[in-house]
């Protein structure tokens, strides 16, 4: 009998508790959230193909790239200069035309003037492909702060145009 009473009490408590306990709102991070913009420029001659594997209409490629970048926080007109090393994993599916292009990039970004940088991944997707110079690209990147940028998260991306090298998003400081 005691077990039934305990079980019923626990069930009632679980049903009533959400009504009694005050609702906790998500913390307001807007004070710690700054808009950012990154402009990427490839370092000439730095792109190197490490591996290409073909199988049944699909190619998998691993390519390394180096970049220079300009990083703008908030309304700043003066960029913070940095560099990035990237390992790019690309999966292409081919028929008569490219049917799919999916990229996963791993970045290590360094800003010497900040004594730190960011590391993380970016997912790329090519869509509305017409030709090698006429398509749209969607990028979403999430980077974790390192060094003096530890505790910060960089969430950036782009969804427009061919070869769009300007990403926008926000910097979250915890």
TIGU-494419 format. One line per 5 residues: their letters; for each residue x, y, z of N, C-alpha, C, O. Coordinates in Angstrom, 3 decimals. Layout:
a = X:Y:Z:X:Y:Z:X:Y:Z:X:Y:Z  ...
REM end
This chain:
xxxxx = 0.811:-1.182:0.000:0.000:0.000:0.000:0.859:1.251:0.000:0.554:2.215:-0.703  1.933:1.245:0.786:2.812:2.407:0.853:3.452:2.721:-0.497:3.652:3.885:-0.845  3.771:1.673:-1.252:4.378:1.888:-2.571:3.412:2.601:-3.498:3.819:3.491:-4.245  2.138:2.228:-3.464:1.128:2.884:-4.301:1.005:4.352:-3.907:0.928:5.220:-4.776  0.985:4.634:-2.630:0.860:6.003:-2.140:2.075:6.841:-2.550:1.931:7.998:-2.943
xxxxx = 3.262:6.255:-2.457:4.485:6.964:-2.858:4.467:7.235:-4.357:4.803:8.337:-4.791  4.079:6.244:-5.147:4.023:6.402:-6.598:3.026:7.472:-7.004:3.319:8.298:-7.869  1.842:7.466:-6.386:0.834:8.483:-6.694:1.341:9.864:-6.278:1.131:10.838:-7.001  1.996:9.962:-5.138:2.530:11.252:-4.670:3.580:11.794:-5.633:3.592:12.989:-5.931  4.458:10.924:-6.118:5.489:11.342:-7.059:4.855:11.804:-8.363:5.274:12.812:-8.931
xxxxx = 3.845:11.076:-8.846:3.181:11.464:-10.102:2.485:12.820:-9.961:2.566:13.654:-10.862  1.812:13.038:-8.846:1.146:14.321:-8.610:2.186:15.435:-8.530:1.992:16.514:-9.090  3.267:15.174:-7.845:4.331:16.168:-7.728:4.905:16.533:-9.096:5.140:17.708:-9.380  5.128:15.530:-9.940:5.653:15.791:-11.281:4.673:16.586:-12.135:5.086:17.370:-12.989  3.366:16.386:-11.907:2.366:17.132:-12.677:2.212:18.554:-12.157:2.001:19.472:-12.949
xxxxx = 2.311:18.758:-10.864:2.068:20.056:-10.252:3.320:20.931:-10.237:3.217:22.155:-10.312  4.486:20.326:-10.142:5.742:21.091:-10.020:5.930:22.140:-11.111:6.317:23.266:-10.799  5.669:21.813:-12.384:5.865:22.855:-13.396:4.982:24.081:-13.194:5.343:25.178:-13.619  3.827:23.906:-12.549:2.944:25.053:-12.311:3.399:25.870:-11.108:3.139:27.071:-11.034  4.072:25.224:-10.177:4.482:25.885:-8.948:5.845:26.546:-9.089:6.046:27.664:-8.615
xxxxx = 6.783:25.862:-9.737:8.140:26.380:-9.886:8.117:27.515:-10.907:7.569:27.336:-11.995  8.687:28.666:-10.597:8.686:29.770:-11.560:9.449:29.384:-12.827:10.435:28.648:-12.788  8.966:29.897:-13.931:9.605:29.628:-15.221:10.910:30.409:-15.280:10.933:31.614:-15.032  11.984:29.724:-15.604:13.287:30.369:-15.705:13.533:30.737:-17.153:13.620:29.863:-18.015  13.643:32.009:-17.421:13.902:32.471:-18.784:15.366:32.234:-19.126:16.230:32.185:-18.250
xxxxx = 15.618:32.089:-20.406:17.003:31.952:-20.869:17.745:33.237:-20.522:17.161:34.320:-20.571  19.012:33.133:-20.177:19.764:34.342:-19.828:19.846:35.295:-21.020:19.912:34.866:-22.172  19.840:36.586:-20.724:19.936:37.602:-21.770:21.405:37.788:-22.136:22.156:38.446:-21.418  21.805:37.198:-23.266:23.191:37.302:-23.720:23.400:38.463:-24.681:24.487:38.608:-25.241  22.368:39.300:-24.884:22.493:40.373:-25.869:23.615:41.348:-25.514:24.198:41.970:-26.402
xxxxx = 23.922:41.487:-24.217:25.013:42.379:-23.820:26.367:41.771:-24.159:27.361:42.485:-24.292  26.403:40.446:-24.299:27.643:39.739:-24.592:27.724:39.295:-26.048:28.601:38.508:-26.406  26.831:39.784:-26.878:26.729:39.335:-28.255:26.974:40.530:-29.181:26.205:41.491:-29.192  28.062:40.449:-29.959:28.418:41.532:-30.868:28.329:41.056:-32.317:28.743:39.938:-32.621  27.797:41.887:-33.213:27.812:41.512:-34.631:29.252:41.512:-35.143:30.069:42.331:-34.722
xxxxx = 29.551:40.591:-36.050:30.890:40.506:-36.633:30.788:40.298:-38.138:29.759:39.890:-38.675  31.895:40.597:-38.785:32.034:40.397:-40.224:33.463:39.941:-40.479:34.405:40.491:-39.910  33.625:38.927:-41.341:34.957:38.441:-41.700:35.077:38.482:-43.218:34.204:37.989:-43.932  36.150:39.067:-43.698:36.434:39.083:-45.135:37.654:38.197:-45.362:38.732:38.450:-44.824  37.465:37.152:-46.171:38.486:36.142:-46.440:39.209:36.456:-47.742:38.592:36.928:-48.697
xxxxx = 40.508:36.199:-47.786:41.294:36.316:-49.023:42.258:35.130:-49.080:43.054:34.931:-48.163  42.186:34.333:-50.167:43.098:33.183:-50.255:44.542:33.623:-50.444:44.808:34.601:-51.143  45.472:32.910:-49.830:46.898:33.169:-50.030:47.294:32.474:-51.333:47.143:31.261:-51.473  47.797:33.250:-52.270:48.138:32.717:-53.597:49.107:31.546:-53.494:50.105:31.614:-52.777  48.805:30.478:-54.213:49.689:29.318:-54.260:49.640:28.411:-53.051:50.417:27.460:-52.970
xxxxx = 48.738:28.677:-52.094:48.725:27.879:-50.860:47.836:26.641:-50.946:47.955:25.741:-50.115  46.956:26.582:-51.927:46.040:25.452:-52.033:46.782:24.205:-52.516:47.436:24.223:-53.558  46.669:23.118:-51.737:47.340:21.865:-52.084:46.346:20.716:-51.954:45.696:20.552:-50.922  46.242:19.923:-53.020:45.395:18.741:-52.974:46.189:17.611:-52.341:47.255:17.243:-52.835  45.682:17.070:-51.263:46.353:16.007:-50.528:45.924:14.639:-51.057:46.738:13.721:-51.157
xxxxx = 44.648:14.513:-51.391:44.136:13.204:-51.773:42.872:13.363:-52.611:42.070:14.258:-52.347  42.682:12.507:-53.622:41.438:12.429:-54.389:41.089:10.954:-54.552:41.903:10.166:-55.031  39.898:10.593:-54.159:39.401:9.226:-54.325:38.111:9.271:-55.130:37.198:10.027:-54.799  38.032:8.459:-56.194:36.835:8.378:-57.023:36.155:7.038:-56.774:36.816:6.007:-56.648  34.821:7.066:-56.705:34.084:5.817:-56.525:32.642:6.010:-56.969:31.889:6.763:-56.350
xxxxx = 32.265:5.336:-58.032:30.864:5.250:-58.439:30.192:6.616:-58.604:29.106:6.829:-58.066  30.808:7.533:-59.329:30.224:8.848:-59.572:30.413:9.845:-58.453:29.840:10.935:-58.485  31.210:9.485:-57.464:31.460:10.370:-56.328:32.966:10.572:-56.207:33.743:9.630:-56.367  33.371:11.811:-55.923:34.783:12.026:-55.618:34.893:12.633:-54.228:34.101:13.492:-53.842  35.888:12.171:-53.489:36.191:12.716:-52.169:37.576:13.327:-52.259:38.536:12.660:-52.644
xxxxx = 37.674:14.605:-51.901:38.948:15.308:-51.995:39.311:15.927:-50.652:38.449:16.393:-49.908  40.597:15.918:-50.366:41.112:16.611:-49.184:42.098:17.657:-49.696:43.066:17.333:-50.384  41.839:18.901:-49.352:42.639:20.025:-49.842:43.001:20.909:-48.648:42.176:21.109:-47.756  44.218:21.434:-48.623:44.590:22.409:-47.595:44.695:23.786:-48.234:45.113:23.922:-49.384  44.312:24.801:-47.475:44.351:26.197:-47.930:44.846:27.091:-46.806:44.716:26.768:-45.625
xxxxx = 45.413:28.216:-47.200:45.775:29.271:-46.250:45.022:30.534:-46.656:44.812:30.798:-47.840  44.626:31.301:-45.659:43.853:32.518:-45.881:44.428:33.669:-45.059:45.037:33.451:-44.012  44.231:34.876:-45.536:44.373:36.054:-44.684:42.955:36.553:-44.466:42.081:36.350:-45.308  42.733:37.200:-43.340:41.382:37.696:-43.120:41.369:38.997:-42.357:42.285:39.345:-41.611  40.259:39.705:-42.592:39.969:40.940:-41.880:38.727:40.674:-41.033:37.705:40.202:-41.530
xxxxx = 38.839:40.984:-39.750:37.799:40.665:-38.777:37.288:41.967:-38.177:38.051:42.721:-37.572  36.013:42.225:-38.343:35.389:43.452:-37.837:34.400:43.076:-36.739:33.546:42.212:-36.938  34.513:43.722:-35.584:33.594:43.498:-34.471:32.744:44.746:-34.305:33.266:45.860:-34.254  31.430:44.556:-34.221:30.506:45.674:-34.041:30.572:46.637:-35.210:30.601:46.221:-36.369  30.595:47.931:-34.900:30.616:48.976:-35.931:32.025:49.382:-36.325:32.197:50.362:-37.049
xxxxx = 33.031:48.663:-35.873:34.416:49.026:-36.154:34.681:49.093:-37.661:34.228:48.240:-38.425  35.419:50.115:-38.065:35.819:50.229:-39.474:37.270:49.797:-39.656:37.742:49.656:-40.784  37.976:49.589:-38.548:39.358:49.123:-38.593:39.372:47.622:-38.324:38.958:47.185:-37.250  39.842:46.826:-39.287:39.811:45.378:-39.098:40.923:44.882:-38.171:41.970:45.513:-38.028  40.664:43.753:-37.560:41.689:42.996:-36.858:42.214:42.000:-37.886:41.439:41.225:-38.447
xxxxx = 43.510:42.012:-38.136:44.082:41.168:-39.180:44.458:39.807:-38.625:44.938:39.685:-37.499  44.229:38.787:-39.439:44.538:37.434:-39.005:44.846:36.518:-40.164:44.818:36.921:-41.327  45.139:35.280:-39.826:45.405:34.246:-40.820:44.598:33.012:-40.439:44.162:32.860:-39.298  44.412:32.141:-41.415:43.702:30.887:-41.150:44.319:29.771:-41.969:44.667:29.957:-43.135  44.450:28.618:-41.350:44.820:27.386:-42.039:43.562:26.530:-42.094:42.806:26.443:-41.126
xxxxx = 43.355:25.905:-43.238:42.125:25.158:-43.449:42.420:23.801:-44.071:43.219:23.689:-45.001  41.771:22.782:-43.550:41.760:21.470:-44.187:40.341:21.261:-44.691:39.395:21.221:-43.905  40.195:21.127:-46.000:38.886:21.052:-46.651:38.614:19.628:-47.108:39.397:19.051:-47.862  37.509:19.065:-46.652:37.028:17.758:-47.096:35.846:18.000:-48.023:34.842:18.577:-47.605  35.952:17.569:-49.272:34.919:17.840:-50.273:34.374:16.531:-50.809:35.126:15.609:-51.126
xxxxx = 33.067:16.467:-50.905:32.400:15.330:-51.517:31.601:15.861:-52.704:30.698:16.680:-52.528  31.929:15.397:-53.915:31.210:15.775:-55.128:30.481:14.549:-55.658:31.040:13.453:-55.688  29.240:14.736:-56.075:28.503:13.686:-56.780:28.258:14.194:-58.193:27.740:15.294:-58.385  28.635:13.385:-59.182:28.519:13.784:-60.576:27.549:12.889:-61.321:27.514:11.676:-61.111  26.770:13.490:-62.184:26.016:12.792:-63.218:26.478:13.441:-64.504:27.676:13.508:-64.775
xxxxx = 25.540:13.918:-65.292:25.920:14.697:-66.471:26.336:16.096:-66.048:27.125:16.752:-66.728  25.797:16.550:-64.914:26.154:17.844:-64.326:26.479:17.588:-62.854:26.110:16.546:-62.311  27.160:18.521:-62.212:27.357:18.327:-60.768:25.989:18.281:-60.079:25.158:19.165:-60.283  25.766:17.268:-59.281:24.491:17.135:-58.598:24.580:17.578:-57.145:23.574:17.930:-56.530  25.778:17.557:-56.609:25.930:17.899:-55.209:27.376:18.283:-54.939:28.297:17.684:-55.496
xxxxx = 27.570:19.251:-54.111:28.899:19.591:-53.620:28.788:19.930:-52.152:28.151:20.919:-51.790  29.392:19.130:-51.308:29.335:19.346:-49.868:30.762:19.496:-49.356:31.628:18.671:-49.649  30.995:20.541:-48.601:32.313:20.834:-48.069:32.236:20.837:-46.553:31.269:21.330:-45.971  33.252:20.288:-45.921:33.428:20.450:-44.482:34.852:20.916:-44.264:35.806:20.191:-44.545  34.988:22.130:-43.763:36.297:22.731:-43.544:36.616:22.786:-42.061:35.756:23.097:-41.236
xxxxx = 37.858:22.482:-41.735:38.349:22.608:-40.366:39.342:23.763:-40.349:40.334:23.742:-41.078  39.078:24.775:-39.516:39.884:25.990:-39.491:40.639:26.146:-38.183:40.155:25.776:-37.113  41.841:26.705:-38.296:42.588:27.233:-37.164:42.884:28.674:-37.532:43.654:28.944:-38.453  42.259:29.609:-36.799:42.357:31.039:-37.089:43.208:31.694:-36.010:43.065:31.396:-34.825  44.095:32.589:-36.434:44.986:33.258:-35.491:44.925:34.767:-35.685:44.997:35.268:-36.807
xxxxx = 44.790:35.485:-34.569:44.844:36.948:-34.569:45.973:37.371:-33.633:45.771:37.446:-32.421  47.155:37.647:-34.177:48.292:37.994:-33.313:48.013:39.160:-32.363:48.456:39.134:-31.215  47.283:40.185:-32.823:47.035:41.338:-31.956:46.081:41.004:-30.809:46.030:41.734:-29.819  45.324:39.909:-30.930:44.430:39.486:-29.852:45.065:38.413:-28.972:44.474:38.013:-27.969  46.262:37.939:-29.333:46.958:36.856:-28.631:46.070:35.619:-28.520:46.043:34.936:-27.497
xxxxx = 45.351:35.357:-29.600:44.489:34.186:-29.619:43.832:34.033:-30.969:44.264:34.629:-31.956  42.806:33.246:-31.005:42.104:33.011:-32.252:40.924:32.101:-32.036:40.319:32.088:-30.964  40.595:31.330:-33.073:39.436:30.456:-33.031:39.736:29.173:-33.785:40.549:29.159:-34.709  39.077:28.102:-33.387:39.168:26.825:-34.084:37.762:26.281:-34.229:36.923:26.444:-33.344  37.516:25.630:-35.360:36.207:25.026:-35.539:35.989:24.581:-36.958:36.927:24.473:-37.748
xxxxx = 34.731:24.323:-37.272:34.392:23.813:-38.588:33.373:24.697:-39.283:32.602:25.425:-38.656  33.403:24.603:-40.604:32.417:25.279:-41.446:31.822:24.237:-42.388:32.537:23.403:-42.942  30.522:24.297:-42.557:29.825:23.436:-43.505:29.429:24.295:-44.704:28.805:25.343:-44.543  29.794:23.847:-45.900:29.460:24.555:-47.137:28.479:23.710:-47.933:28.520:22.481:-47.885  27.604:24.373:-48.659:26.716:23.690:-49.580:26.567:24.554:-50.825:26.304:25.753:-50.730
xxxxx = 26.736:23.941:-51.986:26.528:24.637:-53.259:25.126:24.281:-53.747:24.727:23.117:-53.719  24.383:25.295:-54.195:23.045:25.024:-54.727:22.755:25.968:-55.895:23.490:26.927:-56.130  21.692:25.686:-56.607:21.325:26.437:-57.818:22.489:26.501:-58.787:22.771:27.555:-59.356  23.165:25.379:-58.978:24.346:25.323:-59.827:23.946:25.442:-61.294:23.130:24.662:-61.786  24.529:26.434:-62.000:24.339:26.604:-63.431:25.657:26.319:-64.151:25.701:25.591:-65.142
xxxxx = 26.728:26.913:-63.624:28.065:26.695:-64.182:29.089:26.952:-63.086:28.728:27.322:-61.969  30.373:26.756:-63.406:31.417:26.934:-62.391:31.552:28.381:-61.922:32.245:28.644:-60.939  30.912:29.311:-62.598:30.938:30.708:-62.165:29.539:31.252:-61.896:29.357:32.460:-61.746  28.549:30.355:-61.835:27.179:30.799:-61.606:26.463:29.795:-60.697:25.872:28.824:-61.170  26.526:30.041:-59.413:25.844:29.207:-58.430:25.744:29.986:-57.131:26.312:31.070:-57.001
xxxxx = 25.029:29.437:-56.184:24.932:30.031:-54.856:25.658:29.136:-53.865:25.831:27.938:-54.089  26.078:29.747:-52.763:26.796:28.998:-51.736:26.210:29.357:-50.369:25.894:30.513:-50.084  26.082:28.339:-49.549:25.597:28.517:-48.184:26.688:28.007:-47.251:27.186:26.894:-47.421  27.056:28.817:-46.270:28.103:28.450:-45.319:27.591:28.713:-43.909:26.973:29.745:-43.647  27.849:27.783:-43.011:27.637:28.031:-41.595:28.873:27.553:-40.850:29.309:26.413:-41.014
xxxxx = 29.431:28.431:-40.032:30.653:28.113:-39.299:30.472:28.406:-37.814:29.839:29.389:-37.427  31.039:27.537:-37.001:31.022:27.713:-35.561:32.440:27.494:-35.051:33.017:26.421:-35.227  33.001:28.538:-34.410:34.382:28.494:-33.963:34.461:28.769:-32.453:33.753:29.627:-31.926  35.324:28.032:-31.783:35.552:28.183:-30.341:36.832:28.970:-30.126:37.832:28.713:-30.795  36.819:29.923:-29.205:37.974:30.761:-28.934:39.129:30.014:-28.302:38.935:29.081:-27.522
xxxxx = 40.354:30.444:-28.653:41.577:29.888:-28.075:42.441:31.042:-27.567:42.233:32.193:-27.950  43.406:30.731:-26.708:44.293:31.774:-26.172:43.492:32.826:-25.432:42.632:32.494:-24.615  43.765:34.091:-25.709:43.041:35.183:-25.051:41.592:35.296:-25.521:40.824:36.066:-24.944  41.205:34.559:-26.539:39.816:34.533:-27.013:39.022:33.386:-26.376:37.860:33.163:-26.718  39.658:32.663:-25.450:38.998:31.552:-24.757:37.711:32.047:-24.113:37.667:33.147:-23.562
xxxxx = 36.661:31.229:-24.185:35.366:31.607:-23.622:34.491:32.352:-24.614:33.370:32.734:-24.279  34.977:32.565:-25.819:34.201:33.240:-26.855:33.817:32.228:-27.935:34.533:31.256:-28.179  32.685:32.474:-28.568:32.219:31.636:-29.664:31.908:32.539:-30.847:31.251:33.571:-30.710  32.387:32.135:-31.992:32.167:32.879:-33.228:31.212:32.071:-34.097:31.518:30.940:-34.475  30.059:32.649:-34.414:29.032:31.990:-35.215:28.821:32.849:-36.462:28.209:33.914:-36.379
xxxxx = 29.321:32.397:-37.619:29.275:33.205:-38.835:28.874:32.360:-40.039:28.874:31.130:-39.989  28.535:33.051:-41.114:28.218:32.335:-42.342:27.744:33.268:-43.427:27.791:34.491:-43.298  27.281:32.652:-44.509:26.799:33.407:-45.663:25.814:32.512:-46.422:25.927:31.287:-46.389  24.872:33.121:-47.088:23.940:32.362:-47.930:23.581:33.233:-49.139:22.491:33.800:-49.216  24.516:33.319:-50.065:24.247:34.085:-51.279:25.466:34.058:-52.185:26.606:33.957:-51.732
xxxxx = 25.198:34.147:-53.435:26.199:34.430:-54.446:27.361:33.482:-54.597:27.690:32.703:-53.704  27.954:33.575:-55.732:29.126:32.803:-56.115:30.368:33.371:-55.438:30.588:34.582:-55.456  31.171:32.509:-54.846:32.460:32.895:-54.250:32.338:34.089:-53.310:33.150:35.012:-53.371  31.328:34.076:-52.441:31.142:35.184:-51.518:32.108:35.010:-50.351:31.974:34.078:-49.558  33.068:35.903:-50.252:34.125:35.787:-49.248:33.919:36.702:-48.046:34.856:36.973:-47.295
xxxxx = 32.683:37.176:-47.869:32.372:37.961:-46.684:31.313:37.222:-45.876:30.190:37.011:-46.333  31.699:36.838:-44.669:30.788:36.134:-43.780:30.346:37.079:-42.683:31.109:37.941:-42.247  29.113:36.914:-42.239:28.570:37.756:-41.172:27.958:36.871:-40.098:27.569:35.731:-40.355  27.883:37.409:-38.907:27.289:36.667:-37.805:27.481:37.407:-36.503:27.322:38.627:-36.443  27.828:36.664:-35.448:28.018:37.317:-34.158:29.107:36.615:-33.353:29.459:35.459:-33.592
xxxx = 29.615:37.364:-32.401:30.591:36.889:-31.428:29.884:36.854:-30.088:29.336:37.859:-29.636  29.900:35.684:-29.452:29.285:35.528:-28.145:30.400:35.425:-27.109:31.256:34.542:-27.177  30.370:36.361:-26.136:31.365:36.366:-25.054:30.680:35.913:-23.787:29.708:36.521:-23.341  31.192:34.843:-23.211:30.572:34.337:-21.970:31.297:34.823:-20.754:30.910:34.495:-19.632
REM end
